């Protein structure tokens, strides 16, 4: 990783938008096999039988231990920590002093004074920065993802089992009835003679467990799962299918971290953070003001995470926003004819529409496309791709509340202004694609039953 700081890179580029608009950084890389069969069948497996997704390689782990670990985490999170005991987990959300989103990750409470924060590096960098500048008795161990790590395999394996037959697979491989485990709680299993921990959740909004343990035991656990799964329609899902799971569950990956403001804390952070830790902005949103790309927890459905029962960075700003959040998270279902026309343009005299790389058509880490109604911008489309289970092209978006009701007709502007220097942006023209507002999560099971199973 380059030693250049984010502050130095911004000065060199002439501003944060110039830096991020033309960055060569690509969308998230999943360093596992792209497909084991084909991504359409692999997507269908988590809805019809059982999918096994290898999560061992694409996320960063931050292990925090010591008497002040909980205090450090609480100081930076919008979440409550009441009743957050061992063998529980939560979606951990952090904001800047102005209440704008830094990012989110999954926090595992492994032992009384041991936590594992797992996710994209945005929140992990933020926590490490505060640990280093603060007065906390905490030991940190960072295990980067396999695209970055240079010193061997991951510390832990992680296998996600999800789908209607996931419970049957686990019961067969353990030889025991599945324990009653609440959503985002952990259970203990014995698989292939090893002790395995399992978090009850599912990336695509389907029932399942995320199983994890020491890396050295991962291969025999994997083989045992595959053997048991053969009787229950288990399908291994590769990187292409896995990258779309969030479109069904409604989780927005990698929103741009709001770290570019004038607050002294953010200026100090930019002097500390390597420039390589920030990805590229992609899409038709073309403001010169970086704040126009920011999100808040309320914009993307994290209302339930925000609890004002403790002091945390950004609390005052969020309290002011909580009474009347201006935007709401939705799913946009893209018009089939407009999508087909955009794809067909690559077979016609050019320039055509920006290339759509199926199944995930997000090409920058921080994708932000304009959403219009009656020619006026009313929101932002944030993550887009194809859902084989629903046979639709869809995106997760945040819209002004008055335009966020299901059935509302809007337009997504797909493409970029012609001056982008990102290597993943070819000559093209911006096209308008009609879309219909739908709920998020889009899949009925994820909306109605996911957290109850």
Residue pairs with C-beta under 8 A, 6 or more apart in sequence:
1 148
1 274
1 276
1 277
2 274
2 275
2 276
3 274
4 12
4 274
4 275
4 276
5 270
5 271
5 272
5 273
5 274
5 275
6 259
6 270
6 271
6 273
6 274
6 275
6 277
6 278
7 267
7 270
7 271
8 275
9 19
9 275
10 16
10 19
10 260
10 270
12 19
13 19
13 22
15 288
15 290
16 260
16 290
17 281
17 287
17 288
17 289
17 290
17 293
19 275
19 278
20 256
20 278
20 279
20 280
20 281
20 290
20 366
21 280
21 281
21 420
21 422
22 280
22 420
22 421
22 422
23 278
23 279
23 280
23 281
23 422
24 280
24 422
24 423
25 276
25 278
25 279
25 280
25 364
25 365
26 279
26 280
26 363
26 364
26 365
26 424
27 254
27 279
27 282
27 360
27 362
27 363
27 364
27 365
27 367
28 58
28 120
28 243
28 253
28 254
28 365
29 58
29 147
30 57
30 58
30 239
30 242
30 243
31 57
31 58
31 145
31 146
31 147
31 239
32 54
32 56
32 57
32 58
32 238
32 239
32 242
33 238
33 239
34 238
34 239
34 240
35 42
35 238
35 239
35 240
35 241
36 42
36 235
36 236
36 237
36 238
37 235
37 236
39 237
39 238
39 240
39 241
39 244
39 358
39 359
39 388
40 359
40 388
41 235
42 51
42 235
42 236
42 237
42 238
42 240
42 241
43 237
43 241
43 244
43 359
43 387
43 388
43 389
44 388
44 389
45 51
45 163
45 233
45 234
45 235
45 237
46 162
46 163
46 202
46 204
46 206
46 208
46 237
46 245
47 163
47 164
47 204
47 206
47 389
47 443
48 163
48 164
48 233
49 163
49 164
49 165
49 232
49 233
49 234
49 235
50 161
50 162
50 163
50 164
50 165
50 166
50 168
50 169
50 208
50 229
50 232
50 233
50 234
50 235
51 160
51 161
51 162
51 163
51 204
51 234
51 235
51 236
51 237
51 241
52 159
52 160
52 161
52 225
52 226
52 229
52 234
52 235
52 236
52 237
53 159
53 160
53 162
53 203
53 236
53 237
53 241
53 242
53 245
54 158
54 159
54 160
54 222
54 236
55 158
55 159
55 160
55 210
56 146
56 154
56 156
56 157
56 158
56 159
56 215
56 218
57 145
57 146
57 147
57 154
58 145
58 146
58 147
58 239
59 118
59 119
59 120
59 145
59 158
60 118
60 119
60 120
60 121
60 124
60 142
60 143
60 144
60 145
60 148
61 116
61 117
61 118
61 142
61 143
61 154
61 155
61 156
62 116
62 117
62 118
62 124
62 127
62 128
62 140
62 141
62 142
62 143
63 114
63 115
63 116
63 140
63 141
63 142
63 143
63 155
64 72
64 73
64 114
64 115
64 116
64 117
64 127
64 131
64 138
64 139
64 140
65 111
65 113
65 114
65 115
65 138
65 139
65 141
66 113
66 136
66 137
66 138
66 139
67 113
67 137
68 136
68 137
68 138
69 113
69 114
69 115
69 136
69 138
70 81
70 113
70 115
71 136
72 127
72 130
72 131
72 134
72 136
72 138
73 81
73 92
73 107
73 115
73 117
73 127
74 81
74 310
74 312
75 130
75 134
75 311
75 312
75 313
76 94
76 126
76 127
76 130
76 312
76 313
77 92
77 93
77 94
77 107
77 312
78 93
78 94
78 95
78 297
78 302
78 305
78 306
78 307
78 312
78 314
78 315
78 318
79 90
79 91
79 92
79 93
79 305
79 306
79 307
80 307
80 309
80 310
81 310
82 309
84 90
84 109
85 109
86 109
86 110
86 111
86 112
87 109
87 185
87 186
87 187
87 197
88 109
88 184
88 185
88 186
89 106
89 107
89 108
89 109
89 184
89 185
89 186
89 199
89 201
90 106
90 107
90 184
90 305
91 104
91 105
91 106
91 107
91 184
91 302
91 305
92 104
92 105
92 106
92 107
92 117
92 119
92 123
93 101
93 103
93 104
93 297
93 302
93 305
93 306
94 101
94 102
94 103
94 104
94 123
94 126
94 127
94 313
94 314
95 101
95 102
95 258
95 296
95 297
95 313
95 314
95 317
95 318
96 102
96 258
96 259
96 261
96 263
96 265
96 266
96 313
96 314
97 261
97 263
97 265
97 266
97 313
97 314
97 317
98 258
98 261
98 263
98 314
98 317
99 296
99 297
99 314
99 316
99 317
99 318
99 320
99 321
100 258
100 261
100 291
100 294
100 295
100 296
100 314
100 317
101 255
101 257
101 258
101 294
101 295
101 296
101 297
101 299
101 300
102 122
102 123
102 126
102 257
102 258
102 259
103 119
103 120
103 122
103 123
103 126
103 254
103 255
103 257
104 119
104 123
104 302
105 117
105 118
105 119
105 120
105 123
105 124
106 117
106 118
106 119
106 199
107 115
107 116
107 117
107 118
108 115
108 116
108 117
108 118
108 186
108 199
109 115
110 116
110 197
117 123
117 124
117 127
120 253
120 254
121 144
121 277
122 254
122 257
122 277
124 142
125 273
125 277
126 257
126 269
128 140
128 142
129 269
129 272
129 273
131 138
131 140
132 272
133 268
143 149
143 154
143 155
143 156
146 153
146 154
153 215
154 215
155 214
155 215
156 212
156 213
156 214
156 215
157 212
157 213
157 214
157 215
157 217
157 218
157 221
157 222
158 210
158 211
158 212
159 210
159 211
159 212
159 218
159 221
159 222
159 225
160 202
160 203
160 208
160 209
160 210
160 211
161 169
161 170
161 208
161 209
161 210
161 211
161 225
161 234
162 202
162 203
162 204
162 206
162 207
162 208
162 209
163 206
163 207
163 208
164 206
164 207
165 232
165 233
165 234
166 202
166 206
166 207
166 208
166 209
167 178
167 207
168 231
168 232
169 225
169 228
169 229
169 232
169 234
170 178
170 189
170 198
170 209
171 177
171 178
172 228
172 231
172 232
173 191
173 192
173 224
173 225
173 227
173 228
174 189
174 190
174 191
179 187
181 187
181 198
181 200
181 209
182 200
183 200
183 201
183 450
183 451
183 452
183 453
184 199
184 200
184 201
185 199
185 200
186 197
186 198
186 199
186 200
187 197
187 198
187 200
187 209
188 195
188 196
188 197
188 198
189 195
189 196
189 197
189 198
189 211
190 196
191 211
191 221
191 224
191 225
192 217
192 220
192 221
192 223
192 224
193 220
194 213
194 217
194 220
194 221
195 213
196 211
196 212
196 213
196 221
197 211
197 212
197 213
198 209
198 210
198 211
198 212
199 209
199 210
199 212
200 208
200 209
201 208
201 209
201 210
202 208
202 249
202 450
203 242
203 245
203 246
203 249
203 251
204 245
204 246
204 248
204 249
204 443
204 446
205 248
205 249
205 250
205 441
205 443
205 445
205 446
205 450
206 248
206 445
206 446
206 450
207 450
207 453
211 221
211 225
213 221
225 234
226 234
226 236
228 234
240 359
240 360
241 359
243 359
243 360
243 385
244 359
244 360
244 385
244 386
244 387
246 252
246 253
246 383
246 396
247 331
247 383
247 384
247 385
247 387
247 394
247 395
247 396
247 442
248 387
248 389
248 390
248 441
248 442
248 443
248 446
249 441
249 443
249 446
249 450
250 301
250 329
250 331
250 396
250 440
250 441
250 442
250 446
251 396
252 295
252 300
252 301
252 329
252 382
252 383
252 396
253 383
254 279
254 365
254 366
255 295
255 300
255 366
255 382
256 281
256 293
256 294
256 295
256 366
256 368
257 278
258 291
258 294
258 295
259 266
259 269
259 270
259 273
259 278
260 266
260 270
260 290
260 291
261 291
265 313
279 364
279 365
279 366
280 364
280 365
280 366
280 422
281 293
281 364
281 366
281 368
282 362
282 363
282 364
282 365
282 366
282 367
282 368
282 416
282 422
282 424
282 425
283 364
283 367
283 368
283 369
283 370
283 381
283 416
284 368
284 369
284 370
284 413
284 414
284 415
284 416
284 417
284 430
285 292
285 293
285 368
285 369
285 370
285 380
286 416
286 417
287 293
293 366
293 368
295 398
296 318
296 321
296 325
296 327
297 303
297 305
297 306
297 318
298 306
298 321
298 322
298 325
298 327
299 325
299 327
299 328
299 329
299 398
300 329
300 382
300 396
300 398
301 328
301 329
301 440
303 325
306 318
306 322
308 315
308 318
308 319
308 322
325 401
326 400
326 401
327 379
327 398
327 399
327 400
327 401
327 404
328 398
328 399
328 401
328 404
329 396
329 397
329 398
329 440
330 396
330 397
330 398
330 399
330 404
330 406
330 437
330 438
330 439
330 440
331 394
331 395
331 396
331 397
331 437
331 438
331 439
331 440
331 441
331 442
332 371
332 381
332 394
332 395
332 396
332 397
332 410
332 412
332 435
332 436
332 437
332 438
333 392
333 393
333 394
333 435
333 436
333 438
333 442
334 384
334 392
334 393
334 394
334 395
334 412
334 433
334 434
334 435
335 433
335 434
335 435
335 436
336 392
336 393
338 431
338 432
338 433
338 434
339 356
339 393
339 433
341 353
341 431
342 352
342 353
342 354
342 356
342 414
342 431
342 433
343 353
343 356
345 352
345 353
345 431
346 352
346 353
346 355
350 427
350 428
351 427
351 428
351 429
352 428
352 429
353 414
353 415
353 428
353 429
353 431
354 363
354 414
354 415
354 416
354 425
354 426
354 428
354 430
354 431
355 426
355 428
356 393
356 414
357 363
358 385
358 386
359 385
359 386
359 388
360 384
360 385
360 386
361 384
361 385
361 386
361 393
362 383
362 384
362 385
363 424
363 425
364 422
364 424
367 381
367 382
367 383
367 384
368 380
368 381
368 382
369 380
369 381
369 382
369 384
369 395
369 412
369 413
369 414
370 377
370 380
370 381
370 412
370 413
371 377
371 378
371 379
371 380
371 381
371 397
371 399
371 410
371 411
371 412
371 413
371 435
372 378
372 410
372 411
372 412
372 413
372 432
373 403
373 408
373 409
373 410
373 411
378 399
378 400
378 403
378 410
379 397
379 398
379 399
379 400
379 403
379 404
379 410
380 397
380 398
381 395
381 396
381 397
381 412
381 435
382 395
382 396
382 397
382 398
383 395
383 396
384 393
384 394
384 395
384 396
385 393
385 394
385 395
386 392
386 393
386 394
387 393
387 394
387 442
389 443
390 442
390 443
394 438
394 442
395 412
395 435
396 440
399 408
399 410
399 437
403 410
403 437
404 437
405 437
406 437
406 438
406 439
407 436
407 437
408 436
408 437
409 434
409 435
409 436
409 437
410 434
410 435
410 436
410 437
411 432
411 433
411 434
411 435
412 432
412 433
412 434
412 435
413 430
413 431
413 432
413 433
414 430
414 431
414 432
414 433
415 428
415 429
415 430
415 431
416 422
416 425
416 428
416 430
417 430
418 427
439 447
441 447
441 450
